[in-house]
Amino acid sequence: MGIEFLMLMKSEMLLTAIIFFLLFLKIWDGVKSNAALLNITNVLLFVNLIAGLFGNTPGELFSGMYHTNNTLFLEKTVLNLGTFIISLQAFDWLKDHQHLLEFYILLLCTLLGMDFMISSGNFLMFYLGLELSTIPLAAMCNYDLNKIKSSESAVKMILSSAFASCILLFGISMLYGTTGALDFKEMAPLLLGSSKLQMMAFIFTFTGFAFKLSAVPFHLWTADVYEGAPAPVTAYLSVISKASIVFIFITSLFQLFHNYDSMWYHMLTLTILLTITVGNLFAIRQDNIKRFLAFSSIAQVGYILLGISSGNPMGESSAIFFLIVYTFSNLGAFGVVSLVSAKTGKENISDYKGFYKNNKFASWVMAICLFSLAGIPPTAGFFGKMFLVTAGAAKGNYWLISIAAMNMVISLFYYLKVVKAIFIDENEQPIEKLAGSNSMKLALAICFAGAVTLGFASGLFEYITTITK
């Protein structure tokens, strides 16, 4: 039982060990160099990433409260990969920070909560994992202690998260009241699709997830939180946090609420239209690049929901594949933003005019990643969105697909606006050459390679399709 327990919960146990090791380093206070601490932490996160690729054993523990399979192993690997890249990107920002270890302890606690959340087979474990992944994020948003916007970001984050969690918990309590069960397997057959109270419970649950995903009209907190938080934290919120919610959202819709498929399809249709359109229109108006990427990420959520709306394994496969592509593309863009913010403090799109003159590699990384987010071929984002749209077309709702396609054209305008500022617009005082750390250069190279090559890696999509059947 001991060996089985360790193998099934390998990811969670390893993260817990790393957290305790970092706590020991903090108490011991024997390593004085921040650069050395950052290198140690990056090595540990890389070990955690590699360990997640081998020796995975499907199964369940605690009477089904915790379960895992090949799909969940892949989802955890995506989260581990994104966290490792963000850690590399945070080197320039954290190397002079006095609370370095505390940041990583909070970061890994959120990752641990996400792992428990997506492996949950019971609403109790799901909710505990959700709160463990959410509460430390508010403290991370406030990590620029000398900036008022960072404190405002943390307050808005904790208040919006608390509100969303209350709505979600109320929906869960109604589900428990009508079924007498909290276990997903026990509850699913009891959700018959005819009870009015269960329908209301589903609406509350759906709304709670929509808040966490920043889907319109539950998105109003997103841009303010993203703008005030440090760039690496914004990247974590935009990619890792959203990906974890998408993973558990797919599980809840496909397995728990499958009897309500007609109802949630119509709810998703309206949410998709609002999310894609509002996200695109508001992104056009932004000058602050973090707010710009915030509304961009809102629009991307709409496309992910479009794939999920199919309600079939193709939708799940396309959503997971797109999230892998999105991880490289969005983190590449945020990596450049993080580098510029750490070195110069500049965060407006207008500040990037003439950026290519002195920072050619970073400019190309930003351009390719934005092309991928826009879905321009032959970048990986083109293939990711193609799979999502193909999956979404399974219901024959072609007017929805047409509107989504038109929004892709709209998105070209604001993504190319940034590329134009970087490569074409002139600036009398462009940003000087930025000497980023080797960690930052490695992170940008990984994101660049992923955004360029992942679309041609057909074996990856085929593998995802195989494990989600």
N, C-alpha and C positions, 0 to 999 in steps of 0.2 A: 504493500500500500504506500509506503514511504517513497519508493522510487517512482511509482505511478503518479503520485501526488506532485513530485518535483518536476516530472516531465510534462504533465498536463499544464501546470502553472509555471512553466519555465520562465516565460516572459515577465510575469508579475514578480516571481521570486528574485530574479536577477535585478530588476528595477529596485526592489526593496533593499537588496544587498548594496547596490550602488548608493542609494539614499543614505543608508546607515554609514557607509564608508565616508561619504562627504560630510556627514555629521561628525564623525570621528576626526576628520581633518580640521573641521572648524573648531572643535573643542581643543584638539592638540595644538593647533596654531603653530605647527612646525615648519610649514611651507610658506615663506613670506612673499615669494614672487607670484604675482597674479598671472604672468605668462606661463609659469610652470603649472599653476593650478588649472589654467585653461587647457593646457596640453594634456594633463592627466584626465580631466573630465572628457575631453574629446576622444581620447583613447578608450575610456570606459564606455562611452556611447557607441563607438565603433564596434567594440566587442559585443555590446548588447544587440546591435544591428545584425552582426554576423551570426551570433548565437541563435537568432530567430529564424535563420534559414535552414537549420539542420536539426535533426532529432525530434521533429514534431510528431506528436502522437494524439490523434483525435480521441475524444472521450468526454466524460462528464464527472463532476464531483458534487458532493453535498446534495444528493438526491435530485440532481438536475439543476440546482441553483446556479452552478457554474458549468459551462460546457465549451468545448472548442472543436474545431474541425479545420480542414485545409483552407476554407474561405476565410475563416477568422484569423488563422495564422498569417495569411497574406495581408489582411487588413492591418494587423498589428505591425507587420513589417513595413507597410507604407507609413504608418505613424512613426515608427522608429527611424526610418530613412529621413523623413521630413524634420524630425527633431535633431538628428545629427547634422543636417545641412544648416539648420538655424543656429546650432551651437557654433559651427565653423564661422558663420557670418557674424556672430555676436562678438568675435574676438576683439575687434578694434574698439567696440563700444565698452566692453567689460574689462579690458586690460588695466584701466585706471580706476575702476569702480571699487569702492570699499566694501561692498556687500556682494561680492562675486559668488561665493559658495551658497549664500542664502537664495540667490536667483536660481541656481541649478537645483537646489533642493525643492523649491517651489515648482520649477519646470517639470522635474521628474515625478513629483506628486500628482500633478495634473495628468501626466502621461500614464501613470499607474491607474488613476481613476478611469481614464478612457479605456484601458485594457480590460478592467473589470466590467465596465459598462457594456462593451460590445460582446463580451463573453457571458453576459448574464442570461440566465434562463428563468429569472424570477424578478418581479418588479422591485422587491426589496434590494437585491443586489444592484439592479439597474439604477435605482435612485441614489443609493450610497455612492456608486461609481460616478454618477452624474455630478453630485455635490463635491466629491473629492477632486473632480476635474475642473470644477468651476470656481470654487472659492479661492484657491491660490492664484488663479488668473487675475483676480481683482488686485491682489498685492503686486503682481508682476506689472500690471498697467501703471502702477504708481511708482515704478522703479527709478524714474528720473525725479528724484526727491526735491530738486531745486526748481522744478517747473510746475506752475499752477495748473497748466493744461493736463499734466500727467495725473495730478490729484483729482481733477474733474473727471478724467477718463475712468479712474478707478471707482469713483462714486457712481457714475452712470452705469458702469459695468455691473457693480454689485446690486444696484437697485433693479436694473432691467433683468438680471439673472434671477434675482429673488422673485420678482413678479412672474417671470416665465415658469420658474420651478413651482410656484404656488398653483398656477393654472394647471400645469402638468400633474402635480400631485392630487389636485382636486379630481381630475379626470381618472386617475388611477384609483382613488378611493371609491368613486362611483362604479368602476369596473369590479372592484373587490366586493362592493355591496350587492351587486347584481349577480355575481357568479360564485362568491364565497371562496375564490382562489386567487393566488398571486403568481403561481407557476404558469409560465407561458403555455406549456403543453396541456395543463389542466383547464386553463381559461379558454383557449382557442375554440374547442368544440361547443362551449357554452355561449359564445358570442354569435347568435343566430342571425343577426341582421334585421330582426323585427322589433326588438324592444326599443321603445322611445328613449328610455333612460340610458340604455347602452349607446344609442346614437348620440345623445348629449355627451356621454362620457368620452366617446370617440372624438367629438368636436373639440372638447377641452384638451384631450391628449394631442390631437393634431396641431392645435394652436400652440401648445407648449413647444413642440418640435419646431414649428415655424418660427417662433421667437429665437430659438437657439440657432436656426439656420439663417437668420436675417432675411427671411422671405417677406416680400411685401404683402400686406401692410404692417408687418411686425418688425420692420427694419430700422426704425427711427433712431435707435441707439447706436447703430453701427458706425457711421461716419465720425461721430464725435469721439467715440471710444478709440477708434483706429488712429485718429489724428493726434490725440493726446498721449497715447501709449508710445514707448520707445519702439523704433522700427522693428527690431527682432521680435518683440512681443506682438506687434501688429501682424507680422508674418505668421506667427504661431496661431493667433486668433483666426486669421484668414484661411489658413490651410489645415493645420492639424486639428484644431477644435471643430471646424466645419466637417472635415472628413469623418471624424468619430461619430458625430451626430447623424450624418448621412448613412453610415454603416448600420447603426442601431435602428434608424428610421426605416430602412429597407426591411430589416428583420421584422419589425412590428407590423408593417403593412402587408408583407407577403405571407407571413406565418401566423401572426396573431389576429389581424383584422381582414383575413382573406374573404370572409363572408360579407364584408362591407365594400368589396372592390368597386361596385358601381358608384357608391356614395363617395368614396375617397378619390375615384377618378375625376368626378365632376369638381370636387374641391381642389384637386391638384391642377385641373385645367385652368380654373380661375386664378389660382396662385401663380401658375407659370406665366400666364399672360401679364399679370401685374408686375411680377418680379423682373422678368426680362425687360419689359418696356420701361418701367420706372427706373430700374438700375441703369439702363443705357442713357435715358434722357438726363438723369441727374449727373452721370459721369461726364457728360459733355460740358457741364457748367463749372466743373471744378478746376481750381488752379493749384491747390495743395495736393501734392502727388499721393499722399497717404489717403486723403479723402477720395481722390480719383480711383485709387486701387480698391478702396472700400466699396464704392458703387459698382466697380467692375466685378468684384467678387459676388456682389448681390445678383448681378445679371448672370454670372456663371452658375449660381445656385439654381436659377430658373431652368437652365439647360440640363442640369443634372436631374431635376425633378421631371423634365420632359422625358428622359430615358426611363426613369422609375415608373412613370405613369402607364407604361405598357403592361405592367403587372406580370411579366414573364421573365424567365431566366436571362433572356437577351438584355432586358432592361437593367437587371442587376449587374451583369457582366460589363455592359457599356458604362454604367455609373462608376464601377470600381476602376476600370481602365482609364476613364477620363480623370478620375481623382489622382491617379498616378501621374498622368501627364500634367495635370493642374499643379501638382506638387512641385515638379521641376520648373514649370513656366512661371508660376506666381512667386516662388521662392527666388528664382533668378532675378525677377524684377525687383523684389523687395531687398535682395542682396545689394544691388546697386544703390537703392534708396538708403539702405542702412550704412553703406560705405560713405556716401555723400553726407548723410546726416551726422555721422560720427566725426568726420573730418572737418566739415564746414558749418554744420548746423542748418544748412539750406534744405527746404522741403517743398518748394514751389516748382511747378512745371516751368515757369518762366526762368527760373535759375538754371535750368538745363540747356538753355540756348547756347550753342557753340560747344557743348560738352565733348563732342567728338574730337575737337581740335587737340586736346591734351590727354584724353582718356579713351583711346580707341577700343581696347578690349572690353572695358565696361560698357561702352556705347553699343557694341555689337551684341553683347549679352542681353542688354535691355531691349534692343530692337528685335532680336530673335524671339525672346520670351514674350514680348508684346504681340508679335506676329502669331505666335502659338496660341495666346489667349484669344486673339481675334479669329482664329481658325483659318489662317491663310496657308495654303499648301506651299511647300511640302512639309511644313512643321508638324510635330506630333499633335498639336491642338486641332488641326484640320481633321485628322483621322478620329480623334476623340469625339469631336462634335458630330462627325458623320455617323459614327456608331450610335450616339445618343438620339439623333434625329431619326435614324433608321428604326431604332427600337420604339421611339415615340409614335412612328407611323403605323405600328402594328394594329392600333385601334381604328385605323381608317379616318382619323380626324385630320383631314388634310388642310383645313383652314387654320388649325392650330400650328401645324408644321409651316405653313406659308408665313404666318405672322412671326414665328421664331426665325425663319430664314431672312425676312425683311429686317429684323432686329440685328442679325449678324452684319448686314450691310451698314446699319447705323453705327454699330460698334467700331467699324473700320475707321470712321471719322475721328473718334476721340483717341483710339490707339495710335493712328498715324499722326495725330496732332503732336503727340509726345515724340515720336520718331522724327518728325519734321523739326521740332525744336532742337533736338540733339544733333542732327546731321546738316540741316539746311539754314536755320535761322542764325543770324550773326549776333555776336555779343562783344561789346568792347572789353568787357572784363569776364571772360569765360572762367569756369571753375578750373583751378590749376590742377596739374597732374597729381593724382591721389595715390600715394604709396600704401596700398593696402597690405595687410599681413598675408603670409603664405596660406593661412587658414581661409581667409576671405577669397583669395585667388583660387584655391582648390574648390571651394563651395560654388563659385561662379562657373568654373570649368565643368563641374558635375551637372549643374543646371543647364548650361549651354548644350552639353552633349546629350542630355536627356530630352530637351526640347527639340533637338534636331533629329535624333536617331530613333526615338522611341516609337514613332509612327510606323517605321519600317520593321519593327520587331514583331512580326506577325505571331511568332511563337508565344509571346506574352499574352496576347488577347485570346489565342486558342487555349492556353492553359487556364485562364480565368473562366472561359466558357465551359471548360471541362469540369472544373471544381464547383461551379454554381448550378449545375444541372440537378 
